[in-house]
């Protein structure tokens, strides 16, 4: 594993001699705009391994993406290699349709201590709830970013990540989004504690999410990538492209359904992903990702 090879993968050409906030933010931004959040392995008959070398080979050398445990595990290696103080944390992702959190942790994120402050670094959430910069770990303070206003709320040692939602102008509305999600003003994205975690604690979660029949990642094939002014996402056959804040605090949303023969070309051209095995798109869950 070679840090310069990783930098080439994310097209990062900045300095990295000093482990400061500006460098970390720049590397983070390059990562999320180069490495997709995706679970396509599950729908290609491949197993997602929770092994750093396998993750590096997949995401750096094969130019694939991955889910939280891959993106953030790889990023933790990068930041530690550059001299940052990194701790793994576990989170539980909010399910708005159920108004509930899972019983067990199902998301990996990073805490970085830097210059006497603590930051949350999460390059593995994807979709429209992906933060674009590291967030200072302070409660109740709005932290505006290009995707919208994020903030943390702390209650009795439990931290919640929230995102304030903008209005959307949808060119061709889809009926698949449930009304309670469309009418949200603010979404709680996930909760977490500051209990340090070891990667071994995520092995059960990594197995469950790619095999359980009711897992979101089994019932939906997902590939999303942050781009200069928004995001694009392919969920099943539905391609959604969002331009953030294109006017009057409103996001521009365009949705298009693809034919089977368009899928692989779209993955190559829109996400820079080339798959080695036969990909079978899936979208049978009614849970909303937006």
C-alpha positions in Angstrom: 0.0 0.0 0.0 1.5 3.3 -1.2 0.2 6.7 -0.1 1.3 8.3 -3.4 -0.7 5.7 -5.3 -3.7 6.6 -3.2 -3.2 10.3 -3.9 -3.0 9.5 -7.7 -6.3 7.6 -7.3 -8.0 10.7 -5.8 -6.2 13.2 -8.0 -4.7 14.9 -5.0 -1.6 17.0 -5.8 -1.4 19.2 -2.7 1.2 19.1 0.1 0.9 16.5 2.9 3.9 17.2 5.0 2.0 18.9 7.8 -1.0 17.2 9.4 -3.3 20.2 9.7 -7.0 20.9 9.1 -6.6 22.4 5.7 -4.7 19.3 4.4 -7.2 16.9 5.9 -10.1 18.8 4.5 -8.5 18.9 1.0 -7.7 15.2 1.0 -11.3 14.5 2.2 -12.8 16.5 -0.5 -10.8 14.8 -3.2 -11.7 11.4 -1.8 -15.4 11.8 -1.9 -15.3 13.2 -5.4 -13.2 10.3 -6.7 -14.3 7.3 -4.7 -18.0 6.4 -5.0 -20.2 5.2 -2.1 -21.4 1.9 -3.6 -22.4 -1.6 -2.7 -22.2 -3.1 -6.2 -20.1 -6.0 -5.1 -23.2 -7.5 -3.4 -25.0 -7.4 -6.7 -22.1 -8.9 -8.7 -21.7 -12.0 -6.5 -18.6 -10.6 -4.8 -18.0 -10.6 -1.0 -17.1 -7.3 0.7 -14.0 -8.0 2.8 -13.2 -6.1 5.9 -9.5 -6.2 5.3 -7.4 -3.1 4.7 -5.2 -4.6 2.0 -8.2 -6.0 0.1 -10.0 -2.6 0.4 -6.9 -0.8 -0.8 -6.6 -3.1 -3.8 -10.3 -2.7 -4.7 -10.7 1.0 -4.2 -7.2 2.3 -5.2 -5.9 -0.2 -7.8 -9.3 -1.3 -9.3 -10.8 2.2 -9.0 -13.9 1.0 -7.3 -15.9 2.5 -4.5 -17.2 1.0 -1.3 -19.5 1.5 1.7 -18.7 3.1 5.0 -16.6 0.3 6.4 -14.4 0.4 3.3 -14.2 4.2 2.6 -13.6 5.1 6.2 -11.3 2.2 7.0 -9.1 3.2 4.0 -9.3 6.9 5.0 -8.2 6.0 8.6 -5.1 4.4 7.1 -4.4 7.4 5.0 -4.7 9.9 7.9 -2.7 7.7 10.3 0.0 7.4 7.7 0.1 11.2 7.5 0.4 11.6 11.3 -3.2 12.3 12.3 -4.6 11.0 15.6 -7.5 8.9 14.4 -10.1 6.9 16.4 -12.8 4.6 14.9 -16.4 5.2 16.1 -19.6 3.3 15.6 -23.0 4.8 14.7 -26.6 3.7 14.2 -28.2 5.1 11.0 -31.7 6.6 11.4 -34.5 5.0 9.3 -37.1 7.7 8.8 -39.9 5.4 7.5 -39.7 3.5 10.8 -38.7 6.6 12.9 -36.1 4.4 14.6 -32.5 3.4 14.9 -31.2 -0.2 14.7 -30.2 -2.0 17.9 -26.6 -2.6 16.8 -24.1 -0.2 15.2 -24.3 -0.3 11.4 -22.0 2.6 10.4 -18.3 3.3 10.8 -17.0 6.9 11.1 -13.8 8.6 12.2 -12.9 10.9 15.0 -9.7 13.0 14.6 -8.0 15.0 17.3 -6.2 18.0 15.9 -4.8 21.1 17.6 -6.9 20.6 20.7 -10.1 20.1 18.8 -12.1 17.1 17.9 -13.4 16.5 14.3 -15.8 13.9 12.8 -14.6 12.7 9.5 -17.0 10.5 7.5 -16.3 9.8 3.8 -18.6 6.8 3.8 -22.3 7.9 4.0 -22.9 8.8 0.4 -26.0 10.2 -1.3 -27.3 13.6 -0.2 -26.3 13.2 3.4 -22.6 13.0 2.8 -20.7 15.8 4.6 -18.2 17.6 2.4 -15.8 18.8 5.1 -14.7 17.4 8.4 -17.0 18.7 11.1 -15.9 20.0 14.5 -17.5 18.0 17.3 -19.5 20.7 19.0 -23.1 20.5 20.0 -25.9 22.8 18.7 -23.8 24.8 16.2 -24.8 25.0 12.6 -21.9 24.1 10.2 -23.0 25.2 6.7 -21.5 23.2 3.8 -22.3 23.0 0.1 -24.8 20.1 0.5 -26.6 22.0 3.3 -26.4 22.9 7.0 -25.1 20.1 9.2 -25.0 20.1 13.0 -24.4 17.9 15.9 -26.7 17.6 18.9 -25.4 15.9 22.1 -27.9 14.4 24.6 -26.6 12.5 27.6 -23.4 11.3 25.9 -25.2 10.4 22.7 -24.3 12.5 19.6 -26.7 13.0 16.7 -25.8 14.2 13.2 -28.5 16.3 11.6 -28.9 17.9 8.2 -31.3 20.8 7.5 -33.0 20.0 4.2 -33.3 22.5 1.3 -36.4 22.7 -0.9 -36.0 20.7 -4.1 -37.1 21.5 -7.7 -37.6 18.1 -9.2 -37.8 18.1 -13.0 -39.6 14.8 -13.3 -41.0 13.8 -9.9 -40.9 10.2 -8.8 -43.7 8.7 -6.8 -41.4 6.5 -4.9 -40.5 9.0 -2.1 -42.8 8.8 0.8 -44.7 12.0 1.8 -43.2 12.0 5.4 -39.7 12.1 3.9 -40.6 14.8 1.4 -42.0 17.0 4.1 -39.0 16.8 6.4 -37.3 20.0 7.3 -34.4 18.4 9.2 -33.2 14.8 9.1 -31.4 13.1 11.9 -28.8 11.1 9.9 -27.3 8.9 12.6 -26.4 8.7 16.3 -23.1 7.7 17.8 -21.1 7.7 21.0 -17.4 8.6 21.5 -16.6 5.0 22.6 -13.5 4.0 20.6 -14.0 1.0 18.4 -11.8 -1.7 16.9 -12.3 -2.8 13.3 -13.1 -6.3 14.6 -16.3 -4.9 16.1 -17.6 -4.3 12.6 -17.2 -7.8 11.2 -20.7 -8.9 12.3 -22.2 -5.8 10.8 -20.2 -6.1 7.6 -21.5 -9.7 7.2 -25.1 -8.9 8.2 -25.5 -5.9 5.9 -24.5 -7.9 2.8 -26.5 -11.1 3.5 -29.6 -10.3 5.5 -32.7 -10.4 3.2 -34.1 -7.2 4.7 -30.8 -5.3 4.6 -31.1 -2.0 2.6 -27.9 -3.0 0.8 -29.3 -6.3 -0.3 -32.6 -4.8 -1.5 -31.0 -1.8 -3.3 -28.0 -1.6 -5.6 -26.4 1.8 -4.8 -23.7 3.9 -6.4 -23.4 7.6 -5.5 -20.6 10.1 -6.2 -20.1 13.7 -4.9 -19.3 16.0 -7.8 -18.2 19.7 -7.9 -21.6 21.2 -7.4 -23.8 18.3 -6.3 -24.2 14.5 -6.4 -25.2 11.8 -8.8 -26.6 8.5 -7.7 -27.7 5.3 -9.4 -30.1 3.2 -7.2 -31.4 0.2 -9.1 -32.3 1.6 -12.5 -33.0 5.1 -11.2 -30.3 7.8 -12.0 -30.7 10.9 -9.8 -28.6 14.0 -10.4 -28.7 16.9 -7.9 -27.2 20.3 -8.3 -26.9 21.9 -4.8 -28.3 25.4 -4.1 -28.8 26.3 -7.7 -31.1 29.2 -6.8 -32.9 30.6 -3.8 -31.8 27.9 -1.3 -33.2 25.2 -3.6 -31.6 22.1 -5.1 -32.2 21.1 -8.7 -33.1 17.4 -9.0 -33.3 15.4 -12.2 -34.4 11.8 -12.2 -34.2 9.3 -15.1 -35.0 5.6 -15.4 -32.3 3.7 -17.3 -32.7 0.6 -19.4 -30.6 -2.5 -18.6 -28.3 -1.8 -21.6 -27.5 1.7 -20.3 -26.4 0.6 -16.8 -22.8 -0.4 -17.4 -22.1 2.6 -19.6 -23.6 5.0 -17.1 -21.4 3.4 -14.3 -18.3 4.0 -16.5 -19.1 7.5 -17.7 -20.8 9.0 -14.6 -19.0 7.2 -11.8 -15.8 6.0 -13.3 -16.6 2.4 -12.2 -15.9 -0.6 -14.3 -17.2 -3.9 -13.0 -15.4 -7.3 -13.5 -18.5 -9.5 -13.0 -22.1 -9.4 -14.2 -24.0 -6.8 -12.3 -27.7 -7.3 -11.5 -29.5 -4.0 -10.5 -31.9 -4.2 -7.6 -34.4 -1.8 -6.0 -37.1 -3.6 -4.1 -37.0 -1.7 -0.8 -39.4 1.3 -0.3 -36.9 3.0 2.1 -35.9 6.4 0.8 -32.2 7.4 0.4 -33.0 11.0 -0.1 
